[in-house]
Amino acid sequence: MDEQAVLGRDGFADLINVSRETLQRLEAYVALLIKWQATLNLVAPSTLADVWRRHILDSAQVFALIDRPAEPLVDIGSGAGFPGLVLGIMGATALHMIESDARKCAFLREAARITDTKATIHNRRIEAVPGFAAATVTARALAPLTKLLDYAAPFLGSGGIALFLKGKTWDAELTEARLTWRMAARGHESLSDDSGMILRIEDLYRGPS
């Protein structure tokens, strides 16, 4: 954990404008995460002390960048549901989460149930899920950008965008990805991590820029 003051529920609510009901659903999600973490390694243990910043704020900030929240959103490598399930709680209403670990999928199903979040959970490797047109593809802490684009391309429909949460290596990853992909890319500074960036990718085509 860094030297920033720990962010709690109220601090999160000061940064991200959500309804009381949405905040209660996020609280239920956090409580379940902490409960399951005792027996299943869902997130790095060191991040739990600042869970509202490291996981909830980190994920929730992406929602403001989604152009079409009522159209399919595919979250690849969902893990414990970041950012996908948080975005579903925030209002992404056609959510698909892809996760190969069956135990994490069990957690995702229970988290979706207790937060009353409609979601389709695909317990398969990303490459094994048949592609379909989505308006938005998201991922966090999954793979270098070049590999993420390989994963995302089969799901990016016409006018679709990818939103990837990246750390301090984002610029080098983008430079490398441009060797094999053409794209329009824009960065949005992270609210949760001073060195982080949310990369918005659109107009994606295979081939060097």
LOTI-608014 format. One record per residue (C-alpha): x, y, z; residue number from 0; residue in three letters. Coordinates in Angstrom, 1 decimal. Last residue first. Example, Ala and Ser with C-alpha at 12.3 -4.5 7.8 and 13.67 -1.06 7.14 Angstrom:
2
+--------+--------+--------+-----+------+
|     px |     py |     pz |  nr | rest |
+--------+--------+--------+-----+------+
|   13.7 |   -1.1 |    7.1 |   1 |  SER |
|   12.3 |   -4.5 |    7.8 |   0 |  ALA |
+--------+--------+--------+-----+------+
***
This chain:
209
+--------+--------+--------+-----+------+
|     px |     py |     pz |  nr | rest |
+--------+--------+--------+-----+------+
|    0.8 |    2.0 |  -37.4 | 208 |  SER |
|    1.7 |   -1.7 |  -38.0 | 207 |  PRO |
|   -1.0 |   -4.1 |  -39.0 | 206 |  GLY |
|   -4.1 |   -5.6 |  -37.4 | 205 |  ARG |
|   -6.9 |   -3.1 |  -37.1 | 204 |  TYR |
|   -8.5 |   -1.3 |  -34.1 | 203 |  LEU |
|  -10.6 |    1.8 |  -34.7 | 202 |  ASP |
|  -10.8 |    2.3 |  -30.9 | 201 |  GLU |
|   -8.6 |    2.0 |  -27.8 | 200 |  ILE |
|   -9.1 |    3.9 |  -24.6 | 199 |  ARG |
|   -6.2 |    3.4 |  -22.2 | 198 |  LEU |
|   -6.8 |    4.1 |  -18.5 | 197 |  ILE |
|   -3.6 |    5.2 |  -17.0 | 196 |  MET |
|   -1.7 |    4.5 |  -13.7 | 195 |  GLY |
|    1.3 |    6.2 |  -12.2 | 194 |  SER |
|   -0.8 |    8.4 |   -9.7 | 193 |  ASP |
|   -3.0 |    5.4 |   -9.0 | 192 |  ASP |
|   -6.7 |    5.6 |   -8.0 | 191 |  SER |
|   -8.0 |    8.5 |  -10.1 | 190 |  LEU |
|   -6.2 |    7.2 |  -13.2 | 189 |  SER |
|   -5.2 |    9.6 |  -15.9 | 188 |  GLU |
|   -7.0 |    9.0 |  -19.2 | 187 |  HIS |
|   -5.0 |    7.9 |  -22.2 | 186 |  GLY |
|   -6.1 |    8.0 |  -25.8 | 185 |  ARG |
|   -5.5 |    5.4 |  -28.6 | 184 |  ALA |
|   -6.7 |    5.3 |  -32.2 | 183 |  ALA |
|   -5.5 |    2.0 |  -33.6 | 182 |  MET |
|   -3.2 |    0.1 |  -36.0 | 181 |  ARG |
|   -1.8 |   -3.0 |  -34.5 | 180 |  TRP |
|    1.5 |   -5.0 |  -34.9 | 179 |  THR |
|    4.3 |   -2.5 |  -34.2 | 178 |  LEU |
|    1.7 |   -0.2 |  -32.5 | 177 |  ARG |
|    1.6 |   -2.7 |  -29.6 | 176 |  ALA |
|    5.2 |   -2.0 |  -28.7 | 175 |  GLU |
|    4.7 |    1.8 |  -28.4 | 174 |  THR |
|    1.5 |    1.2 |  -26.4 | 173 |  LEU |
|    3.3 |   -1.1 |  -24.0 | 172 |  GLU |
|    6.1 |    1.5 |  -23.5 | 171 |  ALA |
|    3.5 |    4.1 |  -22.7 | 170 |  ASP |
|    1.5 |    1.9 |  -20.3 | 169 |  TRP |
|    4.6 |    0.8 |  -18.2 | 168 |  THR |
|    3.4 |    2.8 |  -15.2 | 167 |  LYS |
|    0.2 |    0.8 |  -14.8 | 166 |  GLY |
|   -2.6 |   -0.1 |  -17.1 | 165 |  LYS |
|   -6.4 |   -0.2 |  -16.9 | 164 |  LEU |
|   -7.7 |   -1.1 |  -20.3 | 163 |  PHE |
|  -10.8 |    0.4 |  -22.0 | 162 |  LEU |
|  -11.6 |   -1.1 |  -25.4 | 161 |  ALA |
|  -14.0 |    0.6 |  -27.7 | 160 |  ILE |
|  -16.6 |   -0.6 |  -30.2 | 159 |  GLY |
|  -17.6 |    1.5 |  -33.2 | 158 |  GLY |
|  -18.4 |   -1.6 |  -35.2 | 157 |  SER |
|  -18.0 |   -4.6 |  -32.8 | 156 |  GLY |
|  -14.9 |   -5.3 |  -30.7 | 155 |  LEU |
|  -15.3 |   -8.9 |  -29.4 | 154 |  PHE |
|  -12.9 |  -10.8 |  -31.7 | 153 |  PRO |
|  -10.3 |   -7.9 |  -31.2 | 152 |  ALA |
|  -10.1 |   -8.1 |  -27.4 | 151 |  ALA |
|   -7.9 |  -11.1 |  -26.8 | 150 |  TYR |
|   -5.3 |  -10.1 |  -29.5 | 149 |  ASP |
|   -5.5 |   -6.5 |  -28.2 | 148 |  LEU |
|   -4.8 |   -7.7 |  -24.7 | 147 |  LEU |
|   -1.7 |   -9.6 |  -26.0 | 146 |  LYS |
|   -0.2 |   -6.4 |  -27.5 | 145 |  THR |
|   -1.2 |   -4.5 |  -24.3 | 144 |  LEU |
|    0.7 |   -6.7 |  -21.9 | 143 |  PRO |
|   -1.5 |   -9.0 |  -19.9 | 142 |  ALA |
|   -4.2 |   -9.2 |  -17.3 | 141 |  LEU |
|   -3.9 |   -6.4 |  -14.7 | 140 |  ALA |
|   -7.3 |   -4.9 |  -15.7 | 139 |  ARG |
|   -9.5 |   -5.6 |  -18.7 | 138 |  ALA |
|  -12.4 |   -4.1 |  -20.5 | 137 |  THR |
|  -14.2 |   -4.5 |  -23.9 | 136 |  VAL |
|  -17.0 |   -2.2 |  -24.8 | 135 |  THR |
|  -19.7 |   -2.1 |  -27.6 | 134 |  ALA |
|  -19.6 |   -5.8 |  -28.0 | 133 |  ALA |
|  -19.9 |   -7.9 |  -31.2 | 132 |  ALA |
|  -19.4 |  -11.6 |  -30.7 | 131 |  PHE |
|  -16.3 |  -13.8 |  -30.6 | 130 |  GLY |
|  -16.6 |  -17.5 |  -29.7 | 129 |  PRO |
|  -15.1 |  -18.1 |  -26.2 | 128 |  VAL |
|  -12.1 |  -20.5 |  -26.4 | 127 |  ALA |
|   -9.4 |  -17.8 |  -26.7 | 126 |  GLU |
|  -10.6 |  -16.2 |  -23.5 | 125 |  ILE |
|  -10.2 |  -19.4 |  -21.5 | 124 |  ARG |
|  -13.6 |  -20.6 |  -20.3 | 123 |  ARG |
|  -16.0 |  -20.2 |  -17.4 | 122 |  ASN |
|  -18.1 |  -17.6 |  -19.2 | 121 |  HIS |
|  -20.2 |  -15.6 |  -16.7 | 120 |  ILE |
|  -23.2 |  -13.8 |  -18.1 | 119 |  THR |
|  -24.2 |  -10.9 |  -15.8 | 118 |  ALA |
|  -27.2 |   -9.2 |  -14.3 | 117 |  LYS |
|  -26.3 |   -7.6 |  -11.0 | 116 |  THR |
|  -28.5 |   -8.1 |   -8.0 | 115 |  ASP |
|  -25.5 |   -7.4 |   -5.6 | 114 |  THR |
|  -26.0 |  -10.7 |   -3.8 | 113 |  ILE |
|  -26.4 |  -12.7 |   -7.0 | 112 |  ARG |
|  -23.6 |  -11.1 |   -9.0 | 111 |  ALA |
|  -21.2 |  -11.7 |   -6.1 | 110 |  ALA |
|  -22.3 |  -15.3 |   -5.9 | 109 |  GLU |
|  -21.8 |  -15.8 |   -9.6 | 108 |  ARG |
|  -18.4 |  -14.1 |   -9.5 | 107 |  LEU |
|  -17.3 |  -16.2 |   -6.5 | 106 |  PHE |
|  -18.2 |  -19.4 |   -8.4 | 105 |  ALA |
|  -16.3 |  -18.0 |  -11.4 | 104 |  CYS |
|  -13.3 |  -17.4 |   -9.2 | 103 |  LYS |
|  -13.4 |  -21.1 |   -8.2 | 102 |  ARG |
|  -13.8 |  -22.2 |  -11.9 | 101 |  ALA |
|  -10.7 |  -20.3 |  -13.0 | 100 |  ASP |
|  -11.0 |  -19.5 |  -16.8 |  99 |  SER |
|  -12.7 |  -16.1 |  -16.4 |  98 |  GLU |
|  -14.7 |  -14.3 |  -19.0 |  97 |  ILE |
|  -17.3 |  -11.8 |  -17.8 |  96 |  MET |
|  -20.2 |  -10.6 |  -19.9 |  95 |  HIS |
|  -22.3 |   -7.6 |  -18.9 |  94 |  LEU |
|  -25.4 |   -6.3 |  -20.7 |  93 |  ALA |
|  -26.6 |   -3.8 |  -18.2 |  92 |  THR |
|  -23.5 |   -1.7 |  -17.5 |  91 |  ALA |
|  -25.0 |    0.4 |  -14.7 |  90 |  GLY |
|  -22.6 |    0.9 |  -11.8 |  89 |  MET |
|  -23.2 |   -2.6 |  -10.4 |  88 |  ILE |
|  -22.3 |   -3.9 |  -13.8 |  87 |  GLY |
|  -19.2 |   -1.7 |  -13.9 |  86 |  LEU |
|  -18.2 |   -3.1 |  -10.5 |  85 |  VAL |
|  -18.7 |   -6.6 |  -11.9 |  84 |  LEU |
|  -16.4 |   -5.9 |  -14.8 |  83 |  GLY |
|  -13.5 |   -3.9 |  -13.3 |  82 |  PRO |
|  -12.5 |   -6.0 |  -11.5 |  81 |  PHE |
|  -14.7 |   -9.0 |  -10.9 |  80 |  GLY |
|  -12.6 |  -11.3 |   -8.8 |  79 |  ALA |
|  -10.7 |  -12.6 |  -11.8 |  78 |  GLY |
|  -12.4 |  -11.0 |  -14.8 |  77 |  SER |
|   -9.8 |  -12.2 |  -17.4 |  76 |  GLY |
|  -11.8 |  -10.4 |  -20.2 |  75 |  ILE |
|  -14.7 |   -8.0 |  -19.3 |  74 |  ASP |
|  -17.1 |   -7.9 |  -22.3 |  73 |  VAL |
|  -19.7 |   -5.1 |  -22.3 |  72 |  LEU |
|  -22.7 |   -5.6 |  -24.5 |  71 |  PRO |
|  -24.9 |   -2.5 |  -25.0 |  70 |  GLU |
|  -26.8 |   -0.6 |  -22.3 |  69 |  ALA |
|  -23.6 |    1.2 |  -21.2 |  68 |  PRO |
|  -22.9 |    2.7 |  -24.6 |  67 |  ARG |
|  -20.1 |    5.3 |  -24.5 |  66 |  ASP |
|  -18.2 |    3.9 |  -21.5 |  65 |  ILE |
|  -15.6 |    6.4 |  -20.2 |  64 |  LEU |
|  -17.6 |    7.4 |  -17.1 |  63 |  ALA |
|  -17.8 |    3.7 |  -16.1 |  62 |  PHE |
|  -14.0 |    3.4 |  -16.0 |  61 |  VAL |
|  -13.8 |    5.3 |  -12.7 |  60 |  GLN |
|  -15.6 |    2.4 |  -11.0 |  59 |  ALA |
|  -12.8 |   -0.1 |  -11.4 |  58 |  SER |
|   -9.9 |    1.8 |   -9.7 |  57 |  ASP |
|  -12.4 |    3.2 |   -7.2 |  56 |  LEU |
|  -13.6 |   -0.3 |   -6.2 |  55 |  ILE |
|  -10.2 |   -2.2 |   -6.4 |  54 |  HIS |
|   -7.3 |   -0.2 |   -5.0 |  53 |  ARG |
|   -9.2 |    2.7 |   -3.6 |  52 |  ARG |
|  -12.1 |    1.0 |   -1.8 |  51 |  TRP |
|   -9.9 |   -2.0 |   -1.0 |  50 |  VAL |
|   -7.2 |    0.0 |    0.9 |  49 |  ASP |
|   -6.4 |   -2.6 |    3.6 |  48 |  ALA |
|   -7.4 |   -5.3 |    1.1 |  47 |  LEU |
|   -4.5 |   -4.5 |   -1.2 |  46 |  THR |
|   -1.8 |   -6.3 |    0.7 |  45 |  SER |
|   -3.7 |   -9.6 |    0.3 |  44 |  PRO |
|   -3.3 |   -9.5 |   -3.5 |  43 |  ALA |
|   -6.7 |  -10.3 |   -4.8 |  42 |  VAL |
|   -8.9 |  -13.4 |   -5.1 |  41 |  LEU |
|   -6.8 |  -15.9 |   -3.2 |  40 |  ASN |
|   -9.6 |  -18.2 |   -2.0 |  39 |  LEU |
|  -10.0 |  -19.3 |    1.6 |  38 |  THR |
|   -9.9 |  -16.0 |    3.6 |  37 |  ALA |
|  -10.5 |  -14.0 |    0.4 |  36 |  GLN |
|  -14.0 |  -15.3 |    0.3 |  35 |  TRP |
|  -15.1 |  -13.2 |    3.3 |  34 |  LYS |
|  -13.2 |  -10.1 |    2.2 |  33 |  ILE |
|  -14.7 |  -10.3 |   -1.3 |  32 |  LEU |
|  -18.2 |  -10.8 |    0.2 |  31 |  LEU |
|  -17.9 |   -7.7 |    2.3 |  30 |  ALA |
|  -16.6 |   -5.7 |   -0.6 |  29 |  VAL |
|  -19.5 |   -6.8 |   -2.8 |  28 |  TYR |
|  -22.1 |   -6.0 |   -0.1 |  27 |  ALA |
|  -20.5 |   -2.5 |    0.2 |  26 |  GLU |
|  -20.7 |   -2.1 |   -3.6 |  25 |  LEU |
|  -24.4 |   -3.0 |   -3.5 |  24 |  ARG |
|  -24.9 |   -0.4 |   -0.7 |  23 |  GLN |
|  -23.1 |    2.3 |   -2.7 |  22 |  LEU |
|  -25.4 |    1.5 |   -5.7 |  21 |  THR |
|  -28.5 |    1.9 |   -3.5 |  20 |  GLU |
|  -27.3 |    5.2 |   -2.1 |  19 |  ARG |
|  -26.8 |    6.5 |   -5.7 |  18 |  SER |
|  -23.4 |    7.0 |   -7.1 |  17 |  VAL |
|  -21.2 |   10.1 |   -7.7 |  16 |  ASN |
|  -17.6 |    8.9 |   -7.7 |  15 |  ILE |
|  -15.0 |   11.0 |   -5.7 |  14 |  LEU |
|  -17.0 |   11.8 |   -2.6 |  13 |  ASP |
|  -18.6 |    8.4 |   -2.6 |  12 |  ALA |
|  -15.1 |    6.8 |   -2.5 |  11 |  PHE |
|  -14.2 |    8.9 |    0.5 |  10 |  GLY |
|  -17.4 |    7.7 |    2.2 |   9 |  ASP |
|  -16.6 |    4.0 |    1.5 |   8 |  ARG |
|  -13.1 |    4.3 |    2.8 |   7 |  GLY |
|   -9.9 |    5.4 |    1.2 |   6 |  LEU |
|   -6.7 |    4.8 |    3.2 |   5 |  VAL |
|   -4.5 |    7.8 |    3.4 |   4 |  ALA |
|   -1.9 |    7.8 |    0.6 |   3 |  GLN |
|    1.5 |    6.4 |    1.5 |   2 |  GLU |
|    1.3 |    3.5 |   -0.8 |   1 |  ASP |
|    0.0 |    0.0 |    0.0 |   0 |  MET |
+--------+--------+--------+-----+------+
***
